[in-house]
Amino acid sequence: MCIRRDNLLSICLANIIIFATHNLNLTLKQTLLCLLFGAFTFVATAQTPQRQIRFHTIGNDSINLPFNSEYYLIEDSCAQITRYCHFKFADKKFFGKFKDVSTADPKLILAEGSYTDDGLKNGLFTTHYLNGNLQASGNFKNDKYDGKWQLFYESGKPELTFEVTNGDCSIIDAWKPDGAKIIDNGNGIYTDDLGSFYWKGKLVNGKPEGTWKLIRTDDITNTPISKEYFKKGKFHDGERGIYDYTDSSHIALVNPSKLPFVTAEKMYISETPCNGVRRRHIVNAQYRDGLSSFSQYISDAVSPYFGKIDLKGIENTIDIDGEISEKGDLINLKSDGTLNDDIARGLILKLKNLPSLHPATADGKPVKQKFTISFKIFGGAYQFRYRFLPIEN
């Protein structure tokens, strides 16, 4: 366990300087840590203000790290968790014992355990929530779950009990946040939460059975992205799109993300700086039967109307803008003042009768979303396309 440093040296000596590369396809919280020349600098994109994340160091390998509640590195002035640990800078790996404490109350131990010299989790690990309630307790062996584990919700109610024997995981019991039991002695319908996705299927005696489906968390249509098939607890085969596989299951019954402290091992920078405004989780409007079905509703609504109009000689595009309300209805529809105002008004009347969508949400709360649809008329025929416009974060 590293020793806290009270008298900081100058920045170039007391702090290691990190260089963060930001791929255009990644968020800041996916930024990897790199060490440069024993000095410490954080470099982000031109659109991102420069940030400094201080690592209080002592000796060659002891270090104190500032994390937010999700175990992303953050400016120490607003850190919620401080990790006392040993760290191999060259390999970017923890080793030996570590202890995570509440920055607000250093007497509150949030997590503790031990890493091997190779950076593998080994032995007993115990974690707590910031409110002091027990979060999880169990053993690791060579970075893998080992033996019996118990997980709890922040309220203190039980969440999950599972056991791993020789690398083989069995779910014993599971509960919803309200205390309702969903897995009893290894039997029931289980959901393996991966964050943006989840696997869902039946458990028999703690093992997957029958068909399991991988689904996007925000997809209200529950359309499977991937499927796997099990028989008597054994993986048979899987499919993802047009590809089939038989080598092994892609399901981890207990995802590592269930233990937030594991995120610290990635040394990611928090996307939101100290005292910054966190980006909202935006989900676009959806139709309960999928957007292809919604497109068919549009076609069914406007086809009879166009059938009554002589489109010969008309070469034009009619743009109609509007919004999807918090209730999912198309509202405030208006055309852009084209030469075919009469046709545009007729189309608007038809569009108002479309079925409601599931509204867009920001952090789970319904919000309005701008909507646009274009009708291109040419050669006596027509075609249309529509878009849900981005919601400002």
Protein Blocks (a to p, Z undefined) as FASTA:
>chain_A
ZZddfbdcdfklmpccddddddfkbcfklpccddeehiacddddfklccdddddddehjl
bccddddfkopacdfklccbdcdddddfklopaehjdddddfklmmlcfbdcdddfkopa
edjdddddfkopafbgcddeehiaehjdddddfkopafbdcddeehiacdfbdcdfkopa
fbgghiacddddehjaccddddeehiaehjaddddfklmnlpafbdcddeehiafbdceh
jbccfkbccbdfbafklpmklmmmnopacfbdghiacdddddddddfkbjklmmmmmmmm
mmmmmmmpcfehiacdddddddddfkopaehiacehiaklmlmmmmmmmmmmpccddddd
eehiacddddddddddeehiacdddddddddZZ
